[in-house]
């Protein structure tokens, strides 16, 4: 095989951007082989803009007829696992938009099945391609920051208007989307948080539903985490603050990292803090350190095209995946645990959370949920929105 023919299932905001990227020849070895969407208006959009690409109204029809090797899944979150499972069972490679699903139980089942197929299964965790986050991971995972003490991520620049939430009937509903800011906007951050600092052991959360918008899910959340070794963390996010903040601070025994405004700052202690604390003969003293600074301006973020290219290379040349499907279970475990904490009195939830209990409580909310009566937005994208990349 010297090329991969991929379908795109769900041609909304993300799907149409992927289609334009691939059709424009930006991903070496990847070709657009089919487009699929349940919406007649979206089907018309596809036929008008991609007249030489077959368009299908159902996944079943596409899997029967299309000549494809793989599929990119960009349907609403609750259907990710269901559609991905259908595609994998057809013997095709799969790339799923984030989050992998809305429930850990379905996502685990999908990953377990994918492991048996030998197919390349990835999730669109495109922030993993950002050079500063990759550098932070390298520093922490190599032990250069020492034993971690604390991390705090304030990510409140996910600002959204009411018009945004009203732009799709499924948006910001338990039935159609399955959650709010923790499930839609913050998965990138939650993934990077554990990717850099490691997976916590327990989570506690306070989610505020509809604080800033007329929606039925949360638009603000504060998460606390803890690790077995005593390290702690906090995560604050919102879609109702302006101007927002994107600031990640990580403190360890050997120094501190700060990522903000497109810059990584590193204070590297010359003596580990724990050693200095018990050997110093002074009461008020600063530990000497070396200071390093790195900007992201020298190496631009590759974002979505990098994940598409990596997935293609994995299929063609067995390149290691940047964001393999099973990795996506970690951030989903944090958000499922956070919701479960909120729904059960804001106490600590051990990770991974009780999937059966989570599913039961989510179902109660979905049964009381209703899709909105809103006019469908059928405009497609010809490029990726900068808002889908890291925004400082």
C-alpha positions in Angstrom: 0.0 0.0 0.0 1.4 3.4 -1.0 -1.6 5.5 -0.1 -4.5 5.5 2.3 -8.1 6.2 1.1 -10.0 7.5 4.0 -13.7 8.3 4.6 -14.9 11.1 6.8 -17.9 10.3 8.9 -19.7 13.5 10.1 -18.9 16.5 7.9 -19.6 19.3 10.4 -17.1 21.8 11.7 -14.3 19.4 12.2 -15.1 16.9 9.5 -15.3 19.6 6.8 -11.9 21.0 7.9 -10.4 17.6 7.7 -11.9 17.1 4.3 -10.5 20.4 3.0 -7.0 19.5 4.4 -6.9 16.1 2.8 -8.4 17.1 -0.5 -5.9 20.0 -0.6 -3.1 17.5 -0.6 -1.7 18.6 2.7 -1.3 15.0 4.1 1.2 12.9 2.2 -0.2 9.5 1.4 -3.8 10.3 2.5 -6.6 10.6 0.0 -10.3 11.4 0.4 -12.2 8.3 -0.5 -15.8 8.9 0.8 -17.9 11.4 2.8 -20.8 10.4 5.1 -23.3 12.5 6.9 -26.9 11.9 8.0 -27.9 15.5 7.2 -29.3 16.1 3.6 -27.9 19.7 3.8 -24.5 18.3 4.6 -24.7 15.8 1.9 -25.5 18.6 -0.6 -22.5 20.6 0.7 -20.2 17.6 0.2 -21.4 16.9 -3.4 -21.0 20.6 -4.3 -17.5 20.9 -2.9 -16.2 17.4 -3.6 -17.9 16.3 -6.8 -15.5 13.4 -7.4 -15.9 11.9 -3.9 -18.7 9.5 -3.2 -21.2 10.8 -0.6 -23.3 8.6 1.7 -26.3 9.1 4.0 -25.4 6.2 6.4 -22.4 4.5 7.8 -23.8 1.1 6.8 -24.2 2.1 3.2 -20.8 3.6 3.1 -19.1 0.5 4.6 -20.9 -1.7 2.0 -20.0 0.3 -1.0 -17.1 2.7 -0.5 -13.6 1.7 -1.6 -11.7 2.8 1.5 -8.9 1.7 3.9 -9.7 3.9 6.9 -12.2 6.4 8.4 -12.1 9.6 10.4 -15.0 9.9 12.8 -16.3 13.4 13.6 -19.9 12.7 14.7 -21.3 14.0 18.0 -19.5 12.6 21.0 -22.0 10.0 22.2 -21.7 8.1 18.9 -17.9 8.0 18.7 -17.5 4.4 20.0 -20.5 3.0 18.2 -19.4 4.3 14.8 -15.7 3.4 15.4 -16.7 -0.1 16.4 -18.6 -0.5 13.1 -15.6 0.7 11.1 -13.1 -1.5 12.9 -15.3 -4.5 12.4 -15.2 -3.8 8.7 -11.4 -4.1 8.9 -10.5 -0.5 8.5 -8.1 1.8 10.4 -9.8 4.5 12.6 -9.1 8.0 13.8 -11.7 9.4 16.2 -12.2 13.0 17.2 -11.8 13.9 20.8 -13.1 12.8 23.2 -13.0 9.1 22.4 -16.5 8.8 23.9 -18.5 10.2 26.8 -18.4 7.1 29.0 -15.4 5.2 30.1 -17.2 1.9 29.8 -17.9 2.3 26.0 -14.4 3.7 25.4 -12.8 0.8 27.1 -14.8 -1.7 25.2 -13.8 0.0 21.9 -10.1 0.0 22.9 -10.2 -3.6 23.9 -11.7 -4.6 20.5 -9.3 -2.3 18.6 -6.4 -4.2 20.2 -7.6 -7.4 18.6 -7.8 -6.0 15.1 -4.2 -5.0 14.3 -5.6 -1.8 12.8 -4.2 1.7 13.6 -6.6 3.3 16.0 -5.9 6.9 17.1 -7.7 9.9 18.7 -7.3 13.5 17.6 -5.4 14.8 20.6 -3.6 17.4 18.4 -2.3 19.5 21.3 0.3 16.8 21.8 2.1 18.2 18.8 2.8 21.6 20.4 6.5 22.0 21.0 6.2 23.6 24.5 4.0 20.8 25.8 6.3 18.2 24.3 9.3 19.9 26.0 7.5 20.1 29.4 6.7 16.4 29.1 10.3 15.6 28.3 11.5 17.6 31.4 9.0 16.0 33.8 9.1 12.5 32.5 13.0 12.4 32.4 13.1 13.3 36.1 14.8 16.7 35.6 12.0 18.4 37.7 12.4 15.8 40.4 9.5 14.4 42.4 6.4 16.5 41.5 4.8 18.4 44.3 1.9 20.3 42.6 0.5 21.4 39.3 -2.1 24.1 38.6 -3.7 24.7 35.2 -5.9 27.7 34.8 -7.5 27.3 31.3 -10.4 29.9 31.1 -9.9 31.2 27.6 -12.3 28.7 26.1 -14.8 31.6 25.9 -18.1 30.8 24.1 -21.1 32.9 23.3 -24.8 31.8 23.5 -24.8 31.8 19.7 -22.1 29.1 19.7 -24.2 26.9 22.0 -27.3 27.5 19.8 -25.5 26.6 16.6 -26.4 22.9 16.9 -29.4 21.1 18.4 -27.0 18.6 20.1 -24.7 21.1 21.7 -24.5 21.5 25.5 -27.1 18.8 26.2 -26.7 15.6 28.1 -28.5 13.7 25.4 -26.7 15.2 22.4 -23.2 16.0 23.7 -22.9 14.2 27.0 -21.3 17.1 29.0 -20.1 20.6 28.9 -16.7 22.3 29.1 -15.0 19.2 30.6 -16.2 17.0 27.7 -16.0 19.4 24.8 -13.3 22.1 25.3 -11.1 20.8 28.1 -10.2 17.2 26.9 -7.1 18.6 25.2 -5.9 20.1 28.5 -6.9 17.1 30.7 -5.0 14.8 28.3 -1.9 17.0 28.4 -2.1 17.4 32.2 -1.8 13.6 32.7 0.5 13.1 29.7 3.0 15.5 31.3 2.5 14.9 35.0 1.2 11.4 35.1 -2.2 9.9 35.9 -3.6 10.9 39.4 -5.2 8.4 41.8 -8.2 10.4 42.9 -10.3 13.4 41.8 -12.7 15.9 43.4 -14.7 18.4 41.5 -17.2 21.2 41.6 -19.1 21.8 38.3 -21.4 24.7 37.8 -24.2 24.1 35.3 -25.4 27.0 33.2 -23.6 29.7 35.2 -23.0 31.8 32.1 -25.2 30.4 29.4 -28.7 29.0 28.7 -27.5 25.3 28.6 -28.1 22.2 30.6 -24.5 21.2 31.2 -21.6 22.8 33.0 -19.8 25.8 31.7 -17.4 26.1 34.6 -15.5 23.5 36.6 -12.8 23.2 39.3 -11.0 19.9 39.6 -8.6 18.8 42.4 -6.4 15.8 42.1 -4.1 13.8 44.3 -1.3 11.2 43.8 -0.2 8.4 46.0 3.1 10.0 46.6 1.4 13.1 48.0 1.5 15.4 44.9 -1.6 17.4 44.3 -3.1 19.4 41.4 -5.8 21.8 40.5 -7.6 22.5 37.2 -9.8 25.5 36.6 -11.8 25.9 33.4 -14.7 27.9 32.0 -16.4 29.1 28.8 -17.7 32.3 30.5 -14.7 34.4 31.3 -13.1 37.1 29.2 -10.3 37.7 28.8 -9.3 34.2 29.8 -6.1 32.7 31.0 -4.0 29.7 29.8 -1.4 29.1 32.5 0.2 25.8 33.5 2.5 25.7 36.5 4.3 22.6 37.6 6.4 22.5 40.8 8.9 19.7 41.6 11.7 19.0 44.0 14.2 20.2 41.5 12.5 23.3 40.2 9.5 24.8 38.5 8.0 25.0 35.0 5.6 27.7 33.8 3.9 27.7 30.5 2.0 30.9 29.6 1.8 33.4 26.7 3.6 31.0 24.3 6.7 30.7 26.5 8.0 27.9 28.7 10.0 29.1 31.7 12.1 26.7 33.7 13.7 27.4 37.1 16.2 24.6 37.6 17.4 24.4 41.2 21.1 23.8 41.8 20.3 21.8 44.9 17.0 19.8 45.3 14.6 21.6 47.6 14.2 18.6 50.0 17.9 18.3 50.4 18.4 22.1 50.8 15.6 22.3 53.4 17.3 20.0 55.8 20.9 21.0 55.2 20.8 24.7 55.1 21.9 26.6 58.2 19.9 29.8 57.3 16.3 30.6 58.1 15.4 32.9 55.2 17.2 32.1 52.0 16.4 31.4 48.3 17.8 28.3 46.7 20.1 29.2 43.8 18.9 28.2 40.4 19.6 28.3 36.7 16.9 29.9 34.5 15.9 28.8 31.0 13.3 30.1 28.6 11.9 28.7 25.4 9.3 30.2 23.0 7.0 28.4 20.7 7.7 31.0 17.9 10.7 29.1 16.6 8.7 25.9 16.0 5.0 26.4 15.0 2.3 24.0 16.2 1.5 21.4 13.7 -1.8 20.5 15.2 -4.4 18.5 13.3 -2.4 17.9 10.1 0.4 16.5 12.3 -2.0 13.9 13.8 -3.4 13.1 10.3 0.1 12.6 8.9 1.2 10.5 11.9 -1.8 8.3 11.6 -1.2 7.9 7.8 2.4 7.1 8.4 1.5 4.6 11.1 -0.7 2.8 8.5 1.8 2.9 5.7 5.1 2.6 7.6 4.2 1.5 11.1 5.2 4.8 12.6 4.5 5.1 16.3 1.2 6.9 17.0 1.4 10.2 18.8 -2.1 9.8 20.2 -3.1 6.1 20.3 -6.7 5.3 21.1 -6.0 3.8 24.5 -4.2 6.9 25.7 -7.6 8.8 25.4 -9.0 6.7 28.2 -6.9 8.7 30.8 -8.5 12.1 30.2 -11.9 10.5 30.0 -11.3 8.8 33.3 -10.6 12.2 34.9 -13.7 13.9 33.4 -15.9 10.9 34.2 -14.5 11.0 37.8 -15.1 14.7 38.0 -18.7 14.4 37.0 -19.2 11.5 39.4 -17.8 13.7 42.2 -20.2 16.5 41.4 -23.2 14.1 41.2 -22.4 12.4 44.5 -21.8 15.3 46.8 -18.4 16.6 45.6 -16.3 14.0 47.4 -13.1 12.3 46.4 -13.5 9.7 43.6 -10.8 7.1 43.2 -9.6 6.6 39.6 -10.5 4.9 37.5 -14.1 5.8 38.5 -17.0 3.3 39.0 -18.1 3.1 35.3 -21.4 1.4 36.1 -22.4 4.1 38.6 -21.3 6.8 36.2 -23.4 5.3 33.4 -26.4 5.1 35.6 -26.2 8.7 36.7 -25.5 10.0 33.2 -28.5 8.0 31.9 -30.8 9.8 34.4 -29.6 13.1 33.0 -30.0 12.0 29.4 -33.5 10.8 30.0 -34.4 14.3 31.3 -32.6 16.0 28.4 -33.9 17.3 25.1 -32.2 18.4 21.9 -32.7 22.0 21.1 -35.0 23.4 18.4 -32.4 25.2 16.4 -31.7 25.9 12.8 -28.9 23.6 11.4 -25.6 25.3 10.5 -24.6 23.8 7.2 -21.6 26.0 6.4 -18.4 24.0 6.0 -14.8 24.9 6.8 -12.1 25.2 4.3 -9.4 25.4 7.0 -8.8 24.7 10.6 -10.0 27.4 13.1 -7.1 28.8 15.1 -9.3 28.4 18.1 -8.8 24.6 17.8 -5.1 25.1 18.4 -3.4 26.2 21.5 -4.5 29.7 22.3 -2.4 31.6 24.8 
